[in-house]
Amino acid sequence: MKGHRPTFLQMVLFLTTCFTTLAAGAMMEGVIPWETPGRLLEGLPFAGSLMTILLTHEMGHYIMSRRHGTPASLPYFIPAPSLIGTFGAVIKMQSRILDRRALLDIGASGPLAGFIVSVVASGVGLAQSEVVSLENAAPAGTIQLGDSLIFKLLSYAVLGVDSSESTVLLHPVAFAGWIGLLVTALNLIPVGQLDGGHICYALFGEEKHGTISNVTIPVLVGLGVLFWPGWLVWGLLLILLGRKHPPVILPFITLDPPRRKIGWISLAVFVLTFIPVPFSGF
């Protein structure tokens, strides 16, 4: 299988996303990019960390697709005028996947690779973050970030923080790591053709994948009603994208024990990275 070269569109999207994440990172440092463009590089710690996480995730999928002979595009990055400067990145699969072994490898490689880089970024960034008491925390109206289990563990390991008694003003690198962990969780939701859907199909087969997808959607709606309205948006989006998964070409080939372990590890990573209320305090 010959290597691919990025298209002009992919290069433009990548460079634009580098700029928008750089601008977002600079604004976190109090820079107004259109007033002091010379200070844009102050956003490099955030932008470099986030782009590395996203690129690692997508290249995990791409490299494993090549390994299994499944045609796939290089990543398409999505720039956005948002808090973090991007809506992520995607690759396009250009044919059906051969069997459940390939499906597991392709589906799990991206989130697991991105998870590792996100954990490293979170740890490095937390070491540079500031711990403050709840009394001196940011004023009302400031965006507050929820904690996943893994981020709680990292905060305690690096800073010795008890979140019930103090809060952390995240360094931009830690914030990029936090975003990476959230992206990992979103991708591992076991619905349709998300990475979690691929893993679920590979582990349990087509019928059980359909059942799990159909149960997960109302769970997300319930979370949206009870905890964070954003889950309502995700539930609707997943309904629009489709809850079904296209069948593999050779469905009778099952997973070997090492791949089953990787599948269960991936589901454990989903539990570790999931945040019931990612954002609050708007």
C-alpha positions as CSV (number, residue, x, y, z in Angstrom):
1,M,0.0,0.0,0.0
2,K,1.6,3.3,-1.1
3,G,1.8,6.2,1.3
4,H,-0.6,9.1,0.9
5,R,0.4,12.7,0.5
6,P,-1.7,15.4,2.1
7,T,-4.0,17.2,-0.3
8,F,-4.0,21.0,-0.6
9,L,-7.2,21.1,1.4
10,Q,-5.8,19.0,4.2
11,M,-2.7,21.2,4.4
12,V,-4.8,24.4,4.5
13,L,-7.0,23.0,7.2
14,F,-4.0,21.8,9.2
15,L,-2.2,25.2,9.0
16,T,-5.5,27.1,9.7
17,T,-6.1,24.9,12.8
18,C,-2.6,25.5,14.0
19,F,-3.3,29.3,13.8
20,T,-6.7,29.1,15.5
21,T,-5.5,26.9,18.3
22,L,-2.5,29.3,18.7
23,A,-4.8,32.2,18.9
24,A,-7.0,30.4,21.4
25,G,-3.9,29.6,23.5
26,A,-2.7,33.2,23.4
27,M,-6.1,34.5,24.5
28,M,-5.9,32.2,27.5
29,E,-2.7,34.2,28.4
30,G,-4.6,37.5,28.1
31,V,-3.4,38.3,24.6
32,I,-5.8,40.0,22.2
33,P,-4.4,38.6,18.9
34,W,-5.7,41.3,16.6
35,E,-4.3,44.0,18.9
36,T,-0.9,42.5,19.6
37,P,-0.2,39.8,16.9
38,G,3.4,39.7,17.9
39,R,2.4,37.9,21.1
40,L,0.7,35.1,19.4
41,L,3.5,32.7,20.2
42,E,2.4,32.8,23.8
43,G,-0.3,30.4,22.8
44,L,2.2,27.8,21.6
45,P,2.2,25.6,24.8
46,F,-1.5,25.1,24.5
47,A,-1.6,24.8,20.7
48,G,1.4,22.5,20.5
49,S,0.0,20.2,23.1
50,L,-3.5,20.0,21.7
51,M,-2.4,19.6,18.1
52,T,0.0,16.8,19.2
53,I,-2.8,15.0,21.0
54,L,-5.2,15.3,18.0
55,L,-2.5,14.3,15.5
56,T,-1.5,11.3,17.5
57,H,-5.1,10.1,17.8
58,E,-5.8,10.4,14.1
59,M,-2.4,9.0,13.0
60,G,-3.1,6.0,15.2
61,H,-6.2,5.2,13.1
62,Y,-4.3,6.0,9.9
63,I,-1.3,3.8,10.6
64,M,-3.4,0.9,11.7
65,S,-5.6,1.2,8.7
66,R,-2.5,1.0,6.5
67,R,-1.3,-2.0,8.4
68,H,-4.6,-3.8,7.7
69,G,-4.7,-2.7,4.0
70,T,-7.8,-0.6,4.5
71,P,-7.6,2.6,2.4
72,A,-8.0,5.7,4.6
73,S,-7.3,9.4,4.2
74,L,-4.8,11.5,6.2
75,P,-6.4,13.6,8.8
76,Y,-8.7,16.5,8.0
77,F,-8.4,19.1,10.8
78,I,-11.4,21.3,11.6
79,P,-10.5,24.9,12.6
80,A,-13.1,26.8,14.6
81,P,-13.5,30.2,16.3
82,S,-14.1,28.5,19.7
83,L,-12.6,28.3,23.2
84,I,-10.0,25.8,22.0
85,G,-9.7,26.9,18.3
86,T,-10.8,23.6,16.8
87,F,-13.6,21.0,16.5
88,G,-11.0,18.2,16.2
89,A,-9.9,16.1,13.2
90,V,-11.2,13.2,11.2
91,I,-9.9,10.6,8.8
92,K,-12.1,9.1,6.0
93,M,-12.3,5.3,5.7
94,Q,-12.6,4.5,2.0
95,S,-13.7,0.9,2.1
96,R,-15.3,-1.7,4.4
97,I,-13.1,-3.2,7.1
98,L,-12.1,-6.9,6.5
99,D,-12.8,-8.5,9.9
100,R,-13.3,-7.8,13.6
101,R,-9.6,-8.0,14.4
102,A,-8.9,-5.1,12.0
103,L,-11.9,-3.2,13.3
104,L,-10.6,-3.5,16.9
105,D,-7.1,-2.5,15.9
106,I,-8.3,0.5,13.9
107,G,-10.9,1.6,16.4
108,A,-8.8,1.3,19.5
109,S,-5.5,2.7,18.2
110,G,-6.6,6.3,18.0
111,P,-8.2,6.8,21.4
112,L,-5.5,4.8,23.2
113,A,-2.6,6.7,21.5
114,G,-4.4,10.0,22.2
115,F,-5.1,9.0,25.8
116,I,-1.4,8.3,26.5
117,V,-0.3,11.7,25.1
118,S,-3.2,13.4,27.0
119,V,-2.1,11.8,30.3
120,V,1.5,13.0,29.7
121,A,0.3,16.5,28.8
122,S,-2.0,16.6,31.8
123,G,0.8,15.6,34.2
124,V,3.3,18.0,32.8
125,G,0.8,20.9,32.8
126,L,-0.5,20.1,36.3
127,A,3.0,20.4,37.6
128,Q,3.0,24.0,36.4
129,S,-0.6,24.8,37.5
130,E,-1.6,26.8,40.5
131,V,-3.5,25.4,43.5
132,V,-5.9,27.8,45.2
133,S,-8.4,27.4,48.0
134,L,-12.1,27.4,47.1
135,E,-12.4,30.8,48.9
136,N,-9.9,32.3,46.4
137,A,-11.2,30.5,43.4
138,A,-12.3,32.2,40.2
139,P,-15.4,34.4,40.6
140,A,-18.9,33.3,39.6
141,G,-19.5,33.2,35.8
142,T,-16.1,31.7,35.2
143,I,-16.1,28.5,33.2
144,Q,-15.4,25.5,35.6
145,L,-14.2,22.2,34.3
146,G,-15.4,18.9,35.6
147,D,-13.0,16.1,36.6
148,S,-12.8,12.6,35.1
149,L,-11.5,9.8,37.3
150,I,-8.1,9.9,35.6
151,F,-7.8,13.7,35.9
152,K,-8.6,13.4,39.6
153,L,-6.0,10.7,40.1
154,L,-3.4,12.8,38.2
155,S,-4.3,15.9,40.2
156,Y,-3.8,14.0,43.5
157,A,-0.6,12.3,42.2
158,V,1.1,15.5,40.9
159,L,-0.3,18.2,43.3
160,G,-1.8,16.3,46.2
161,V,-5.1,18.1,45.6
162,D,-8.3,17.3,47.3
163,S,-10.9,18.8,45.0
164,S,-13.4,19.2,47.9
165,E,-11.0,21.7,49.6
166,S,-9.2,23.4,46.7
167,T,-9.2,24.0,43.0
168,V,-6.6,24.2,40.3
169,L,-6.0,27.0,37.9
170,L,-4.8,24.9,35.0
171,H,-1.7,25.7,33.0
172,P,-2.5,25.8,29.2
173,V,-0.7,22.5,28.7
174,A,-2.8,20.9,31.5
175,F,-6.0,22.3,29.8
176,A,-4.9,20.8,26.5
177,G,-4.5,17.5,28.3
178,W,-7.9,17.8,29.9
179,I,-9.4,18.5,26.4
180,G,-7.6,15.5,25.1
181,L,-9.1,13.2,27.8
182,L,-12.5,14.6,27.0
183,V,-12.1,14.0,23.3
184,T,-11.0,10.4,24.2
185,A,-14.2,9.9,26.1
186,L,-16.4,11.3,23.4
187,N,-14.8,9.1,20.8
188,L,-15.2,6.0,23.0
189,I,-19.0,6.4,23.4
190,P,-20.2,2.9,22.2
191,V,-22.6,4.1,19.5
192,G,-22.7,3.7,15.7
193,Q,-19.4,4.3,14.0
194,L,-17.6,6.2,16.8
195,D,-14.4,4.6,17.9
196,G,-16.3,3.1,20.8
197,G,-18.8,1.7,18.4
198,H,-16.1,0.0,16.4
199,I,-14.7,-1.5,19.6
200,C,-18.1,-2.6,20.8
201,Y,-18.9,-4.2,17.4
202,A,-15.5,-6.0,17.4
203,L,-15.9,-7.3,20.9
204,F,-19.6,-8.3,20.9
205,G,-20.7,-8.6,17.3
206,E,-23.4,-6.8,15.3
207,E,-26.5,-7.7,17.3
208,K,-25.2,-6.7,20.7
209,H,-23.6,-3.6,19.2
210,G,-27.1,-2.6,18.0
211,T,-28.5,-3.2,21.5
212,I,-25.8,-1.2,23.2
213,S,-26.1,1.7,20.7
214,N,-29.9,1.8,21.3
215,V,-29.5,1.8,25.1
216,T,-26.7,4.4,25.1
217,I,-28.7,7.1,23.3
218,P,-31.4,7.4,25.9
219,V,-28.7,7.3,28.6
220,L,-27.1,10.3,27.0
221,V,-30.5,12.1,26.9
222,G,-31.0,11.3,30.6
223,L,-27.5,12.7,31.4
224,G,-28.5,15.8,29.4
225,V,-31.7,16.3,31.4
226,L,-30.1,15.6,34.8
227,F,-26.5,16.9,34.5
228,W,-25.3,18.7,31.4
229,P,-27.4,19.9,28.4
230,G,-24.6,19.2,26.0
231,W,-25.3,15.5,26.2
232,L,-28.7,16.2,24.6
233,V,-26.8,17.7,21.6
234,W,-24.6,14.7,21.5
235,G,-27.5,12.3,21.6
236,L,-29.2,14.1,18.8
237,L,-26.0,14.2,16.7
238,L,-25.5,10.5,17.2
239,I,-29.1,9.8,16.1
240,L,-28.4,11.8,12.9
241,L,-25.1,10.1,12.3
242,G,-26.7,6.7,12.7
243,R,-26.7,4.0,15.4
244,K,-25.9,1.1,13.1
245,H,-22.5,-0.1,12.1
246,P,-21.7,-1.5,8.6
247,P,-20.8,-5.2,8.7
248,V,-17.3,-6.3,8.3
249,I,-16.5,-8.4,5.2
250,L,-15.6,-11.6,7.2
251,P,-17.8,-11.5,10.3
252,F,-17.0,-15.1,11.3
253,I,-13.4,-14.3,12.2
254,T,-13.4,-13.6,15.9
255,L,-10.9,-11.7,18.2
256,D,-7.9,-13.4,19.7
257,P,-7.3,-13.0,23.4
258,P,-4.8,-10.1,23.2
259,R,-7.2,-8.1,21.1
260,R,-10.0,-8.9,23.6
261,K,-7.8,-7.4,26.3
262,I,-7.2,-4.3,24.3
263,G,-10.9,-4.0,23.7
264,W,-11.7,-4.2,27.5
265,I,-8.8,-1.8,28.2
266,S,-10.4,0.7,25.8
267,L,-13.7,0.4,27.6
268,A,-11.9,1.0,30.9
269,V,-10.3,4.1,29.4
270,F,-13.8,5.3,28.5
271,V,-14.8,5.0,32.2
272,L,-11.7,6.7,33.3
273,T,-12.1,9.7,31.0
274,F,-15.9,10.2,31.0
275,I,-17.0,13.5,32.7
276,P,-20.8,13.7,33.6
277,V,-20.6,17.6,33.6
278,P,-17.6,18.7,31.5
279,F,-18.4,22.5,31.8
280,S,-20.3,24.6,34.3
281,G,-20.4,28.1,35.7
282,F,-21.2,29.9,32.4
